[in-house]
């Protein structure tokens, strides 16, 4: 049996269309805030420890945010892209669960 050769004709197709995007504006990705909420049961030292362990803050900065949470009812731990904010939130929830505290930490679009 003879094999049939496929013949290729170069340059006869239409090719891939390229869309002109010069007039479109690119928007940066949304940022998300990690918010700590005050409660009457979680010790301030634990909140400071979470900020140091999860958010890698200095003691002074973590202590200042802890006092803000205590005095104002909530405080922002940081602003991140969605993926990073979700990972930080997950680490916070694991840390809270391991130490059996009722601290509420949420993520909110900026």
N, C-alpha and C positions, 0 to 999 in steps of 0.2 A: 504494500500500500504506500502510496505516495503521500507525504505530508503536505498539507496545504499551508502555504506561507501567507501570513497576514501582511498585507501591504499597508504601510503607514504613509499618510500624506501629511507632511509637515506644513504648518502654517495655513491649514484650511479651516480650522475651527474658529469659533468666535472668541474663545479665551474666557478669562475670568473678568467680570465687570468690576470696575473700580469706582466706588462712590466718592464723589467730591464732598468732603466734610469740612471744608475751609470756613464755611459760614456758621457751623455749629459751635456752641460754647460747651466746653467740658466743665462739669461741676465737680468740685472736690467731694469726697465721700462724707457722709454725715458723721458727726461726732456724738458720742454718748457720755453722759455724766454718771459717775458712780456716787450714789448718795447714801450716807449713813444717817439713820433715824434714831432719835433719842428714845430711850425707855427707862423705866424705873428699876430695872433688875441687873442690867449688864454693868459691871464695874468699869470705870473710866480707864483703868490700867489695861484692861483687856482690849478696849477700843484702840488705845495707843499701840498695843502690841500688834493688832491686826494691821494697822496702818504701816507699821515698821516692817512686818514680815511679808505682807502681800504687796504693798505699794512701794517698798524700799525707801521710805522717808526717813529723814533724820529724826532723832528723838524730839527736838524742839519743834519741828514742823508738825509732827504727828500729835504732839501734846497741844499745839495751838488749834488744830482741827478738832481734836477731842473736846476741848473747851468750847469751841463754837457749836458742836453738836449738843453739848450739855446745856449751853445758855440759849441757843436759838431754836433748838428742836431738830435741826438737821444740818449737815455739812457735806461739802463735796470733797471726795477723796481724790478725784482726778477726772480728766476728760480724755477719752481714747476713741480709736476707731471701733467699729462694732465688734469685730472679732476679738480684739484685745480686751475690750470692756466685758465681753461675755466670759472670757477666760479669767479675768480678775474677779468677777462676780462669783464664778464657780469656785475658785480658790478660797474666797471669803466664806462662802457657805460651807465648804468642807472644814475650814478652820473653826467656824462657829459651832458646827455639829460636833466636832471632836472635843470641844471644850464645854459643850452643853449650856450655851448662853442663848438668850432670845433676841440677840441683836438683829435688827432689820436693815438690810442693805439692798438697795434697788438700783436699776439702770434706767436712765431716761434720756431720750433724744434731746440734743441741744437746740 
